Amino acid sequence: MLKYNKNHILTAASILIILLLCIFAIYVYRDSRKEIKFHPVDKNSVTATKTVKSTAVEPPHTNKSDKENSLEHNLIKSLSYQSVFYKSVLAYNKELKENAAKIAADKASAAQSKVSGATSVKTNTTPTQAKQPAENTVPVQPQPQPETPVSATKSPAPAKRYLTINDSIDKVYDILGQPDNIIGDLYFYHGNSLTIQNGVVKGYSMYDSVNFPISIGVKKQNAKKIEIGSTELDVVNYLGTPYTFYTDQWIYPNGYVSFDYNHKVNYISGIS
């Protein structure tokens, strides 16, 4: 942008100088016209006649003074200087235009070569071919993997075993082991108790569910709400395993349910 502004300034300056030189030349020419005097016709060299058409007029005297010649010489010289200067300005402007065109052409050529170089690199880039095995190369046989002994194979953990109502005393010993204490028909395990009658489980009181695996069923989603007359299965589906189990009453953390002799619900407390 700075280069083009400089060119404009040079062009304007040259035009201004030309105008000043023209004004100077006109001024010099006008002064020379005022000072140049033409000599009168020599009456002795021609025959004067009364007829205007036949009157012969001698041309002006060709001998000029030194001052007249100097003025004419200066005028011609100034005009020649103007011509030379104007031609030099035109040549300079032409050279500037040619240089600008050359620079633009060089930039375009460089950009084109850069694009073509990138294209050629992209074209010559080929994916790496997988190495083909030599014809005489002996193929490597896979080594047999040692068989894992069956004893070392990790087997799934056995499912946790639970006690439930009417399980035998042998199963109790098998799952819980020997009780901490026995009082009558109550067998105590870590603060929990089992009611054993006739060699089978008839009830329990659970305070530690982790160390006392006993269950009578799992609570089900969307189970029917219990009410008076519901069965024991309805209660298990709705509330799950109780914390304390008696034959006629099941106790839960927030209430209890009582049953009649037909194992139907006859009372509900604190259960919503």
Secondary structure, 3 states (H helix, E strand, C coil): CHHHHHHHHHHHHHHHHHHHHHHHHHHHHHHHHHHCCCCCCCHHHCCCCCCCCCCCCCCCCCCCCHHHHHHHHHHHHHHHHHHHHHHHHHHHHHHHHHHHHHHHHHHHHHHHHHHHHHHHHHHHCCCCCCCCCCCCCCCCCCCCCCCCCHHHCCCCCCCCCCECCCCEHHHHHHHHCCCCEEECCEEEECCEEEEEECCEEEEEECCCCCCCCECCCCCCCCCCCCCCCCEHHHHHHHHCCCCEEECCEEEECCEEEEECCCCEEEEEECCC
